[in-house]
């Protein structure tokens, strides 16, 4: 089944090896899914390590932007079905997958997904939870859950805000595989590029995101996530929010830097 992993079990040595890596350089935390033997499926070990590395990167003051990427030919194949067989299968990832998606969605620091290969099921939910997603043209996507008798329930929380209603109905119900160009067209990802241009495109986004003030980026993310009240209430709330940022230390530094024709303090020259 293309939507989830059913790879053979790992031996003790593989279980002991780290399946997710964290590297920090120049303000960018790169988190790499490194479980190619099961197509980076969301095994219990991978889920635990991904949560730990996300928390560490978000807490690190040296980190300005997170990049979520992968080794091997597949970004993430969804839940590891081998672990989901038998009694208690409904409990697999019952708290960890929502925790991963919530951490990505609520991260005060921007998160960029880098896909050099396919995403399926839960892997697509992770892509949708990131702020920016860039995929190589060879990457494909599918909500394959219905084809094995389940539904994309948990991932719908992050996916549905990204997709048009027509696309969501079609793709959730058919399980059809679609390419990166269509993923960009329906809002699931931001950019689909030739395979050789993937790293340059990710670098373009991380470079732009590092120009933003950390507090302002966190505030903009919170603003984008808010529920929309009536227009008059929304204007009042947004006026207050705007004034608070204009008066903030970052806001005043940015205004001074603009007037003095220099980079603000948070930009590395």
C-alpha positions in Angstrom: 0.0 0.0 0.0 1.6 3.3 -1.1 0.2 5.4 1.7 1.7 3.7 4.7 4.8 1.7 5.5 4.7 -2.1 6.0 8.4 -2.7 5.9 10.0 -5.6 7.8 10.9 -5.0 11.4 14.3 -3.7 12.3 16.9 -5.5 14.3 18.3 -4.3 17.6 21.1 -2.4 16.0 18.7 -0.4 13.8 16.5 0.2 16.8 19.4 1.7 18.7 20.4 4.0 15.9 19.0 7.5 15.8 16.2 7.9 13.3 16.0 11.7 13.4 19.0 14.1 13.4 19.3 17.7 14.4 22.0 20.0 13.0 22.2 23.8 13.7 24.2 26.2 11.5 23.9 29.9 10.7 20.6 30.2 12.5 18.9 27.3 10.7 18.0 24.0 12.5 17.9 21.2 10.0 15.9 18.2 11.3 16.4 15.1 9.1 14.1 12.0 9.1 16.6 9.2 8.6 14.7 5.9 8.5 15.0 4.9 4.9 14.5 1.2 5.6 10.8 1.9 6.1 10.5 5.0 4.0 10.7 7.3 7.0 7.4 5.9 8.4 6.2 7.3 11.7 7.4 4.5 13.9 7.3 5.0 17.7 11.0 5.7 17.8 10.9 8.2 15.0 7.9 10.0 16.6 9.7 10.3 19.9 12.9 11.6 18.4 11.1 14.0 16.1 9.3 15.5 19.1 12.5 15.8 21.1 14.4 17.5 18.2 11.6 19.9 17.4 11.4 21.0 21.1 15.1 21.4 21.2 15.3 23.5 18.1 12.4 25.8 19.1 14.0 26.3 22.6 17.4 27.2 21.1 17.9 30.9 20.9 20.4 30.5 18.2 17.8 29.0 15.9 15.8 31.4 13.6 14.3 28.9 11.1 13.6 25.2 11.1 14.0 23.0 8.0 12.4 19.5 8.1 13.9 17.2 5.5 14.7 13.5 5.0 17.2 11.0 3.8 16.4 8.3 1.2 13.9 8.6 -1.6 10.7 9.1 0.4 9.9 12.1 2.7 7.5 10.2 4.9 5.2 7.2 4.2 2.8 7.8 7.1 2.2 5.6 10.1 4.2 2.3 10.3 1.5 -0.3 9.7 3.7 -3.1 11.2 3.4 -1.4 14.5 -0.3 -0.8 14.1 -1.3 -4.4 13.7 -3.2 -6.3 16.4 -4.8 -5.3 19.7 -4.5 -1.7 20.6 -3.7 -0.6 17.1 -6.1 2.3 17.5 -3.7 3.7 20.1 -0.7 4.0 17.8 0.4 7.6 17.8 -2.8 8.7 19.5 -1.0 11.5 21.3 2.4 11.7 19.5 1.1 12.5 16.0 -1.1 15.3 17.2 1.8 16.6 19.3 4.1 16.6 16.2 1.5 18.4 14.1 0.7 20.9 16.8 4.3 21.6 17.5 5.0 22.4 13.9 1.8 24.5 13.5 2.3 26.5 16.7 6.1 26.9 16.5 7.0 30.6 17.0 9.8 30.0 14.5 9.0 29.4 10.8 9.3 25.8 9.7 10.2 24.9 6.1 9.5 21.4 4.7 11.9 20.1 2.1 10.7 17.2 0.1 12.9 15.4 -2.4 10.5 12.5 -2.6 6.9 11.3 -1.9 4.7 12.0 1.1 1.8 9.8 2.0 -1.0 10.0 4.7 0.6 11.2 7.9 3.5 12.5 6.0 1.2 14.9 4.1 -0.2 16.0 7.4 3.4 17.0 8.5 3.9 18.9 5.3 0.6 20.8 5.8 1.6 21.7 9.4 4.8 23.5 8.2 4.7 27.2 7.3 6.4 26.8 3.9 6.8 23.6 1.9 9.0 23.1 -1.1 9.1 19.9 -3.2 11.0 18.5 -6.1 8.9 17.9 -9.1 9.4 14.1 -8.7 7.6 14.2 -5.3 4.1 12.8 -5.2 1.4 12.9 -2.6 -1.7 10.8 -1.7 -4.3 10.5 1.1 -4.4 6.8 0.8 -6.1 6.0 4.0 -9.5 5.1 2.5 -7.8 2.4 0.5 -6.9 0.4 3.6 -10.2 1.1 5.4 -9.3 4.1 7.6 -9.8 7.8 7.3 -7.3 10.7 7.3 -8.9 12.1 10.5 -5.9 13.4 12.6 -4.1 14.9 9.6 -7.3 16.7 8.4 -6.7 19.2 11.2 -3.7 20.6 9.4 -4.5 19.7 5.9 -8.0 21.1 5.5 -7.0 24.7 6.2 -4.6 24.5 3.3 -6.8 22.9 0.6 -9.7 24.1 -1.4 -12.9 22.2 -0.5 -13.2 20.6 -3.9 -9.7 19.3 -3.8 -10.1 18.0 -0.3 -13.2 16.1 -1.2 -11.7 14.6 -4.3 -8.4 13.6 -2.9 -9.6 12.3 0.6 -12.3 10.2 -1.1 -10.4 8.8 -4.0 -6.9 8.3 -2.5 -5.5 9.3 -5.9 -1.8 10.1 -6.2 -1.0 13.6 -7.4 2.2 15.3 -8.3 4.0 18.3 -6.8 2.7 20.8 -9.4 -0.8 20.0 -8.4 0.1 20.1 -4.7 1.3 23.7 -5.3 -1.8 24.5 -7.3 -4.2 23.4 -4.5 -2.2 25.1 -1.7 -0.7 22.0 0.0 2.9 23.2 -0.8 4.3 26.6 -1.8 6.7 25.6 -4.6 7.4 22.7 -6.9 10.8 23.0 -8.6 13.1 20.9 -10.8 14.9 18.3 -8.7 18.3 20.1 -9.1 16.8 23.4 -7.8 15.4 22.1 -4.6 18.2 23.1 -2.2 18.4 26.6 -3.8 14.7 27.1 -3.4 14.8 26.0 0.2 17.8 28.4 0.7 15.8 31.2 -0.9 13.0 30.8 1.6 15.2 30.4 4.7 17.2 33.4 3.6 14.1 35.5 3.4 12.7 34.2 6.7 16.0 35.1 8.5 15.5 38.7 7.5 12.4 38.9 9.7 12.6 39.9 13.4 12.1 36.9 15.6 9.3 38.5 17.7 7.6 39.8 14.7 7.7 36.4 12.9 6.2 34.7 16.0 3.5 37.5 16.2 2.7 37.1 12.5 2.3 33.4 12.9 -0.1 33.8 15.9 -2.1 36.4 13.9 -2.4 34.1 10.9 -3.8 31.3 13.2 -6.4 33.4 14.9 -10.1 32.8 14.6 -11.8 35.6 12.7 -14.4 37.6 14.7 -16.8 40.2 13.3 -15.0 42.8 11.2 -15.4 45.7 13.7 -13.9 43.5 16.5 -11.2 42.3 14.2 -10.1 45.8 13.3 -10.0 46.8 16.9 -7.9 43.8 17.9 -5.6 44.3 14.9 -5.2 48.0 15.6 -4.1 47.2 19.2 -1.7 44.4 17.9 -0.2 46.8 15.3 0.4 49.5 17.9 2.1 47.1 20.3 4.6 46.0 17.6 5.3 49.6 16.4 6.1 50.4 20.1 8.1 47.3 20.7 11.9 47.2 20.9 12.1 45.3 17.6 9.7 47.7 15.9 11.6 50.8 17.0 14.9 49.2 15.9 13.5 48.3 12.5 12.2 51.9 12.0 15.5 53.4 13.0 17.4 51.0 10.7 15.2 51.9 7.8 15.8 55.6 8.4 19.5 55.1 8.8 19.7 52.9 5.7 21.3 50.0 7.6 20.3 46.4 8.4 18.4 45.9 11.7 20.2 44.2 14.6 18.7 40.8 13.9 20.1 40.6 10.4 23.6 39.2 10.1 25.6 41.3 7.6 
